[in-house]
Amino acid sequence: MMALVPIISCKSLQPATPKAPPVSDELLPLPPSVSLSIGQSLVVVLPLMQGHRVSWRPQAPIPPFLSLTGDAVQTAMLGSGAADRQVLTFAANEVGDAELSLLLTRTSEPNATPLEVRKTRVIVSATAISPVP
Protein backbone atom coordinates (compact mmCIF):
# COMPACT_ATOMS: atom_id res chain seq x y z
CA MET A 1 0.00 0.00 0.00
CA MET A 2 1.38 3.38 -0.98
CA ALA A 3 1.19 6.15 1.60
CA LEU A 4 0.96 9.74 0.45
CA VAL A 5 2.72 12.55 2.26
CA PRO A 6 1.34 15.79 0.88
CA ILE A 7 2.72 19.25 1.43
CA ILE A 8 -0.55 21.12 1.64
CA SER A 9 -0.12 24.87 1.62
CA CYS A 10 3.48 23.96 2.48
CA LYS A 11 2.57 24.15 6.18
CA SER A 12 2.86 20.57 7.42
CA LEU A 13 3.01 16.95 6.45
CA GLN A 14 -0.28 15.11 6.81
CA PRO A 15 -1.60 11.69 5.82
CA ALA A 16 -3.29 11.81 2.43
CA THR A 17 -7.01 11.52 1.88
CA PRO A 18 -8.78 10.62 -1.33
CA LYS A 19 -10.08 14.20 -1.56
CA ALA A 20 -8.26 16.91 -3.47
CA PRO A 21 -5.81 18.93 -1.36
CA PRO A 22 -7.39 22.00 0.24
CA VAL A 23 -6.52 25.33 -1.31
CA SER A 24 -5.77 28.42 0.71
CA ASP A 25 -5.49 32.03 -0.42
CA GLU A 26 -1.74 32.01 0.20
CA LEU A 27 0.86 29.25 0.10
CA LEU A 28 3.95 29.38 2.27
CA PRO A 29 7.47 28.41 1.17
CA LEU A 30 8.37 24.73 1.08
CA PRO A 31 9.71 23.38 4.38
CA PRO A 32 13.51 23.14 4.61
CA SER A 33 13.34 19.34 4.54
CA VAL A 34 10.89 16.47 4.08
CA SER A 35 11.39 12.91 5.38
CA LEU A 36 9.84 9.90 3.64
CA SER A 37 10.28 6.17 3.61
CA ILE A 38 10.56 3.94 0.55
CA GLY A 39 7.13 3.43 -1.01
CA GLN A 40 5.73 6.78 0.07
CA SER A 41 4.90 9.65 -2.24
CA LEU A 42 5.63 13.34 -1.89
CA VAL A 43 2.78 15.53 -3.14
CA VAL A 44 3.74 19.18 -3.62
CA VAL A 45 0.99 21.77 -4.17
CA LEU A 46 2.21 25.04 -5.70
CA PRO A 47 0.41 28.21 -6.80
CA LEU A 48 -0.01 29.15 -10.45
CA MET A 49 -0.68 32.61 -11.86
CA GLN A 50 -4.00 32.19 -13.61
CA GLY A 51 -3.88 33.16 -17.30
CA HIS A 52 -0.08 33.68 -17.38
CA ARG A 53 0.82 30.38 -19.12
CA VAL A 54 3.35 29.28 -16.54
CA SER A 55 4.16 25.88 -15.11
CA TRP A 56 6.21 24.35 -12.29
CA ARG A 57 8.74 21.67 -13.16
CA PRO A 58 11.49 19.89 -11.25
CA GLN A 59 14.99 21.06 -12.05
CA ALA A 60 16.92 18.37 -13.89
CA PRO A 61 18.25 16.05 -12.81
CA ILE A 62 15.59 14.90 -10.35
CA PRO A 63 17.29 13.13 -7.41
CA PRO A 64 17.82 9.52 -8.57
CA PHE A 65 15.87 8.03 -5.66
CA LEU A 66 12.70 9.96 -6.66
CA SER A 67 10.53 9.68 -9.75
CA LEU A 68 7.91 12.15 -10.97
CA THR A 69 4.66 10.16 -11.07
CA GLY A 70 2.06 12.90 -11.41
CA ASP A 71 1.63 16.45 -12.69
CA ALA A 72 -1.83 18.03 -12.60
CA VAL A 73 -3.43 21.47 -12.44
CA GLN A 74 -6.40 22.05 -10.14
CA THR A 75 -8.73 25.04 -10.08
CA ALA A 76 -10.46 25.87 -6.83
CA MET A 77 -12.99 28.55 -6.02
CA LEU A 78 -11.89 30.90 -3.24
CA GLY A 79 -13.66 33.83 -1.65
CA SER A 80 -11.86 36.17 -4.03
CA GLY A 81 -12.39 34.05 -7.18
CA ALA A 82 -10.72 31.06 -8.82
CA ALA A 83 -7.14 29.98 -8.11
CA ASP A 84 -5.02 27.46 -9.95
CA ARG A 85 -2.62 25.11 -8.20
CA GLN A 86 -0.16 22.68 -9.74
CA VAL A 87 0.19 19.33 -8.00
CA LEU A 88 3.46 17.45 -8.53
CA THR A 89 3.72 13.90 -7.18
CA PHE A 90 7.05 12.14 -6.61
CA ALA A 91 7.53 8.48 -5.61
CA ALA A 92 10.28 7.58 -3.13
CA ASN A 93 11.87 4.53 -4.79
CA GLU A 94 15.05 4.03 -2.76
CA VAL A 95 17.08 5.46 0.12
CA GLY A 96 18.59 8.87 -0.59
CA ASP A 97 19.17 12.44 0.54
CA ALA A 98 19.25 15.38 -1.89
CA GLU A 99 17.82 18.78 -2.66
CA LEU A 100 14.73 18.96 -4.87
CA SER A 101 14.38 22.24 -6.78
CA LEU A 102 11.13 23.26 -8.45
CA LEU A 103 11.18 25.95 -11.13
CA LEU A 104 8.33 28.21 -12.24
CA THR A 105 8.77 28.93 -15.95
CA ARG A 106 6.73 30.29 -18.82
CA THR A 107 5.42 27.37 -20.88
CA SER A 108 6.64 29.10 -24.07
CA GLU A 109 10.18 29.54 -22.66
CA PRO A 110 10.98 26.45 -20.53
CA ASN A 111 14.76 27.05 -20.70
CA ALA A 112 14.64 30.76 -19.80
CA THR A 113 15.60 32.02 -16.34
CA PRO A 114 12.90 30.77 -13.92
CA LEU A 115 10.38 33.27 -12.58
CA GLU A 116 10.65 31.56 -9.17
CA VAL A 117 12.57 28.69 -7.57
CA ARG A 118 11.44 26.69 -4.53
CA LYS A 119 13.71 24.12 -2.85
CA THR A 120 13.43 21.45 -0.19
CA ARG A 121 15.76 18.70 1.01
CA VAL A 122 14.20 15.26 0.55
CA ILE A 123 15.38 12.45 2.81
CA VAL A 124 14.19 8.92 2.04
CA SER A 125 14.90 6.17 4.56
CA ALA A 126 14.19 2.46 4.53
CA THR A 127 12.12 2.59 7.73
CA ALA A 128 8.51 3.68 8.17
CA ILE A 129 7.99 7.28 9.23
CA SER A 130 5.15 8.38 11.47
CA PRO A 131 2.96 11.20 10.07
CA VAL A 132 3.40 14.62 11.62
CA PRO A 133 0.29 15.50 13.68
C-alpha positions as CSV (number, residue, x, y, z in Angstrom):
1,M,0.0,0.0,0.0
2,M,1.4,3.4,-1.0
3,A,1.2,6.2,1.6
4,L,1.0,9.7,0.4
5,V,2.7,12.6,2.3
6,P,1.3,15.8,0.9
7,I,2.7,19.3,1.4
8,I,-0.6,21.1,1.6
9,S,-0.1,24.9,1.6
10,C,3.5,24.0,2.5
11,K,2.6,24.2,6.2
12,S,2.9,20.6,7.4
13,L,3.0,16.9,6.4
14,Q,-0.3,15.1,6.8
15,P,-1.6,11.7,5.8
16,A,-3.3,11.8,2.4
17,T,-7.0,11.5,1.9
18,P,-8.8,10.6,-1.3
19,K,-10.1,14.2,-1.6
20,A,-8.3,16.9,-3.5
21,P,-5.8,18.9,-1.4
22,P,-7.4,22.0,0.2
23,V,-6.5,25.3,-1.3
24,S,-5.8,28.4,0.7
25,D,-5.5,32.0,-0.4
26,E,-1.7,32.0,0.2
27,L,0.9,29.3,0.1
28,L,4.0,29.4,2.3
29,P,7.5,28.4,1.2
30,L,8.4,24.7,1.1
31,P,9.7,23.4,4.4
32,P,13.5,23.1,4.6
33,S,13.3,19.3,4.5
34,V,10.9,16.5,4.1
35,S,11.4,12.9,5.4
36,L,9.8,9.9,3.6
37,S,10.3,6.2,3.6
38,I,10.6,3.9,0.5
39,G,7.1,3.4,-1.0
40,Q,5.7,6.8,0.1
41,S,4.9,9.7,-2.2
42,L,5.6,13.3,-1.9
43,V,2.8,15.5,-3.1
44,V,3.7,19.2,-3.6
45,V,1.0,21.8,-4.2
46,L,2.2,25.0,-5.7
47,P,0.4,28.2,-6.8
48,L,0.0,29.2,-10.5
49,M,-0.7,32.6,-11.9
50,Q,-4.0,32.2,-13.6
51,G,-3.9,33.2,-17.3
52,H,-0.1,33.7,-17.4
53,R,0.8,30.4,-19.1
54,V,3.3,29.3,-16.5
55,S,4.2,25.9,-15.1
56,W,6.2,24.3,-12.3
57,R,8.7,21.7,-13.2
58,P,11.5,19.9,-11.3
59,Q,15.0,21.1,-12.1
60,A,16.9,18.4,-13.9
61,P,18.2,16.0,-12.8
62,I,15.6,14.9,-10.3
63,P,17.3,13.1,-7.4
64,P,17.8,9.5,-8.6
65,F,15.9,8.0,-5.7
66,L,12.7,10.0,-6.7
67,S,10.5,9.7,-9.7
68,L,7.9,12.2,-11.0
69,T,4.7,10.2,-11.1
70,G,2.1,12.9,-11.4
71,D,1.6,16.5,-12.7
72,A,-1.8,18.0,-12.6
73,V,-3.4,21.5,-12.4
74,Q,-6.4,22.1,-10.1
75,T,-8.7,25.0,-10.1
76,A,-10.5,25.9,-6.8
77,M,-13.0,28.5,-6.0
78,L,-11.9,30.9,-3.2
79,G,-13.7,33.8,-1.6
80,S,-11.9,36.2,-4.0
81,G,-12.4,34.1,-7.2
82,A,-10.7,31.1,-8.8
83,A,-7.1,30.0,-8.1
84,D,-5.0,27.5,-10.0
85,R,-2.6,25.1,-8.2
86,Q,-0.2,22.7,-9.7
87,V,0.2,19.3,-8.0
88,L,3.5,17.4,-8.5
89,T,3.7,13.9,-7.2
90,F,7.0,12.1,-6.6
91,A,7.5,8.5,-5.6
92,A,10.3,7.6,-3.1
93,N,11.9,4.5,-4.8
94,E,15.0,4.0,-2.8
95,V,17.1,5.5,0.1
96,G,18.6,8.9,-0.6
97,D,19.2,12.4,0.5
98,A,19.3,15.4,-1.9
99,E,17.8,18.8,-2.7
100,L,14.7,19.0,-4.9
101,S,14.4,22.2,-6.8
102,L,11.1,23.3,-8.5
103,L,11.2,26.0,-11.1
104,L,8.3,28.2,-12.2
105,T,8.8,28.9,-16.0
106,R,6.7,30.3,-18.8
107,T,5.4,27.4,-20.9
108,S,6.6,29.1,-24.1
109,E,10.2,29.5,-22.7
110,P,11.0,26.5,-20.5
111,N,14.8,27.1,-20.7
112,A,14.6,30.8,-19.8
113,T,15.6,32.0,-16.3
114,P,12.9,30.8,-13.9
115,L,10.4,33.3,-12.6
116,E,10.6,31.6,-9.2
117,V,12.6,28.7,-7.6
118,R,11.4,26.7,-4.5
119,K,13.7,24.1,-2.8
120,T,13.4,21.5,-0.2
121,R,15.8,18.7,1.0
122,V,14.2,15.3,0.5
123,I,15.4,12.5,2.8
124,V,14.2,8.9,2.0
125,S,14.9,6.2,4.6
126,A,14.2,2.5,4.5
127,T,12.1,2.6,7.7
128,A,8.5,3.7,8.2
129,I,8.0,7.3,9.2
130,S,5.2,8.4,11.5
131,P,3.0,11.2,10.1
132,V,3.4,14.6,11.6
133,P,0.3,15.5,13.7
